[in-house]
Amino acid sequence: MKSLALLHAAELVTLAGPQRPRIGNELSGLGIIRDGGLLIRDGKIDIVGASDEIEEAARDAEVRAGLAVVDLGGRVVLPGFVDAHTHLVFAGNRLEDFERRARDESYEQIAKAGGGIWSTVEKTRAASEADLFAQATKHAEWFVKCGTTTVEAKSGYGLTLDDELKILRVMQRLNQETPLEVVPTFLGAHAVPRDSSAGEYVDLVINEMLPRVAKEKLAEFCDVFCERGYFDVEQSRKILSSAKKLGLKLRGHADQLTNSGGAKLMAELGAATADHLEKTDEQGMASLKSANVQPVLLPGSVYALGSTSYPRAREMIEAGLAVVLATDFNPGSSPTPSMPMVLSLACTQMKMSPAEAITASTINAAYSLNRGGAIGTLEPGKAANVAVFDCEDHRELAYWFGFRQMHSVYVRGEQISF
Amino acid sequence: MKSLALLHAAELVTLAGPQRPRIGNELSGLGIIRDGGLLIRDGKIDIVGASDEIEEAARDAEVRAGLAVVDLGGRVVLPGFVDAHTHLVFAGNRLEDFERRARDESYEQIAKAGGGIWSTVEKTRAASEADLFAQATKHAEWFVKCGTTTVEAKSGYGLTLDDELKILRVMQRLNQETPLEVVPTFLGAHAVPRDSSAGEYVDLVINEMLPRVAKEKLAEFCDVFCERGYFDVEQSRKILSSAKKLGLKLRGHADQLTNSGGAKLMAELGAATADHLEKTDEQGMASLKSANVQPVLLPGSVYALGSTSYPRAREMIEAGLAVVLATDFNPGSSPTPSMPMVLSLACTQMKMSPAEAITASTINAAYSLNRGGAIGTLEPGKAANVAVFDCEDHRELAYWFGFRQMHSVYVRGEQISF
């Protein structure tokens, strides 16, 4: 049996705690072990403790046989970040939109001018599956270099049956061929295609796309962009209800640009998450709480759009919601794969504490992806997904910003080389 | 003679142009050569052109003798960033302040509670010169990893004669022993020490510190924190006038927290730069213009303080000012060494174009440091300080954010290894 002992973390941030998403003060409970270590066996965490306990356990004859030992050199060690909202698979970039936004044009103006989602749809449709896989592999490497080991990834730049399936197959292949774990979400209802009415497209999503996605088991979740100009509450309800009947779990883009009832719809349908929530009011928060829906906050897109309408994280925490932070990685509104950058945004712009931000981007994110028992903390039995950072205090992850502090990353006990 | 040919940049961003700081539309003139290359001889740029021209020149027998050739693989190539405002040398960090700010305490509240500049002064005084050098060397490496090859660095965490000299000697040693070029600025008047009145301390700065700094040639510039609660306009004028008489050039922290006349003072004294300017009004901008003072904008500190009062970059550009961007790297208000992060902030929060931001952080910054003829562009005769980025379009430097795109860095023609 293959074993790995990781020793001498300045802070081993275990996040050990209740076997459910963390709320209120629990968000600050990082379960830090100073001079901590891990014993990893066959890709899973076997023992967590002080370095001398790990060294003691490693003296066991059975363990010693196939043992490798790594001195972490007084660094900060976390479970790999879990990024619960990304649009990982797309072709090209949106540099033209970026320049237009620097000239103060709005999201909606840019879309009307031929930019926005539609320009990425055209590039993604034109890309072969192999090209798309090559670009997504580059994105996947960026994530791992930032310390992220699991991402949720949404389709939604295809908007035809074949192109949506192509994107979901790329995710499947990423899962098999890269170190990054990818949790696939079907977001056929990301935008209404230009050659279709919303009604026709909703029918296509429900009658052709969803059954095929479910049959081929290409997605675990279904998502909808519930927003003015995209899919209204009634259309979103139809799509998500159909998805639910097919056994998919639900997530939703809700109340990003307007307080349009998205959060309430996610509560009504028992979704796992409601994402964005920049415009959600107290009633929306209360409905999320009553239905145990996790809010996924995406400060990267608020920042990159030059807005100051950050979601009201403090009120959500006070309302008892199990807050999640994610990058929203996408070429239009959030071109960052970096969870440390999101921690910085959360602390400086949304007044979350470093501990709250870390919990929101590890164990709470894992629960939102139905993987709370498998990843997101450093506890015995979980996958040995471990991120090591070149600093001595976990708060430094959010404090220093805009550059790489990641030192090394382990996925299921294997160190990733770059 | 040692030669190096760098070939096949997707975009060689030369910034070739007038031999003076760039204003107005000139800020957008990046002088990009596609499939460009450089011939470097003895650490200086010899030829700049299309890759085939460089290859042709490299066939010359004299050049071929000691020639190394590097294929840049279709990446973006820039002159190394010039960061014209940093507080590079300090001990420790300010994690406690960072957490307090996440609880919404103000800069001034934190200072009163024992945080702020004073806590860094205490740690810096307590550190030995060797310890301080070790910490600053780590900071210097961060800068180079972000693509920066020259920084201005200010003293100011000593506030006694001996401690200020210690900091300036650390800068001198960084210059000699690390790849980073450090331009030293004496900022004795960074804060009033606790055991002194402002008046007494101004006298100390003028009568003891400045003569010694000038005599030992430990600084090229003198700076003052001209602000309510620090040094008022009259005290700032006294200090900077004394420095000027001793042959030092001038920079100044101006109008950061209040519109207190700092910009006008810098214009009156003919300073090289006025830095911060978050609160400067039209009159302040006009006085900078009339005296050719360069504004140094520091969006990193606005961001990290959770403020939205970014300096009015667009108005300054329209007023014909030769805008500079810098990190303001320091442990309190701007813990980032990353010029790419500053480009992102400039484009998303201050509505500068990517081209304007790049000019502001290379050639304009070089002129502000009295080095416009030596660094800041890729032109024959200049130091071969070259930053290579893993992307194909210069706009990607500001577009993707929060992670490292730097591929490799050359200082005076030598590749830096990390």
Interface residues (C-beta under 8 A of the other chain):
Chain A: N93 R94 L95 F98 E99 R101 A102 R103 D104 W142 K145 C146 G300 Y303 A304 L305 G306 T308 P335 T336 P337 S338 P340 M341 V342 S344 C347 T348 Q349 K351 M352 S353 P354 D393 R395 E396 A398 Y399 W400 F401 G402 F403 R404
Chain B: N93 R94 L95 F98 E99 R101 A102 R103 D104 W142 K145 C146 G300 Y303 A304 L305 G306 T308 P335 T336 P337 S338 P340 M341 V342 S344 C347 T348 Q349 K351 M352 S353 P354 D393 R395 E396 A398 Y399 W400 F401 G402 F403 R404
